[in-house]
Amino acid sequence: MIWTILAPDMVLAADQRSAGEGGPPPLVERSTGKRGERLLCRVDHRGVIVVERLIATDPRRYLDPRFVPGAEVEGARE
């Protein structure tokens, strides 16, 4: 069961839109190389990899400005 204010057609069609029908680009998973943190990123229109989400067990990592949503991943281009 999905509890949302969106119409079911919009929620269920999201997977199809992100597969290339005008939706957002798919997420790319990157490892930070430190303590097993993972970054979920998107490639923007310039080809730069941008942080979308951080997955980490250490709460201090969420305060690191390199990992905030919208930050560019250093030295990474697609």
QUIWO-V502136 format. One record per residue. N is the residue number from 1. SS is DSSP state (2 for helix, 1 for strand, 0 for the rest). PSI is psi in whole degrees, 0 to 359 (* if undefined). BURIAL is # if it has 16 or more other C-alpha atoms within 10 Angstrom, else .. Layout:
N;SS;PSI;BURIAL + N;SS;PSI;BURIAL
//
This chain:
1;0;136;. + 2;0;125;. + 3;0;107;. + 4;0;159;. + 5;0;351;. + 6;0;152;. + 7;0;143;. + 8;2;326;. + 9;2;323;. + 10;2;319;. + 11;2;313;. + 12;2;336;. + 13;0;354;. + 14;2;322;. + 15;2;323;. + 16;2;320;. + 17;2;321;. + 18;2;349;. + 19;0;9;. + 20;0;10;. + 21;0;44;. + 22;0;2;. + 23;0;183;. + 24;0;153;. + 25;0;153;# + 26;0;157;. + 27;0;144;# + 28;1;131;. + 29;1;132;. + 30;1;147;. + 31;1;142;. + 32;0;345;. + 33;0;2;. + 34;0;120;. + 35;0;24;. + 36;0;16;. + 37;0;149;. + 38;1;143;# + 39;1;134;# + 40;1;123;# + 41;1;163;# + 42;1;153;# + 43;1;122;# + 44;0;183;. + 45;0;340;. + 46;0;354;. + 47;0;9;. + 48;1;139;# + 49;1;125;# + 50;1;136;# + 51;1;130;# + 52;1;323;# + 53;1;146;# + 54;1;136;# + 55;1;112;. + 56;0;155;. + 57;0;341;. + 58;0;114;. + 59;2;335;. + 60;2;334;. + 61;2;331;. + 62;2;345;# + 63;2;353;. + 64;0;121;. + 65;2;342;. + 66;2;341;. + 67;2;9;# + 68;0;147;# + 69;0;133;# + 70;0;347;. + 71;0;143;. + 72;1;139;# + 73;1;124;# + 74;1;130;. + 75;1;15;. + 76;1;123;. + 77;1;149;. + 78;0;*;.
//
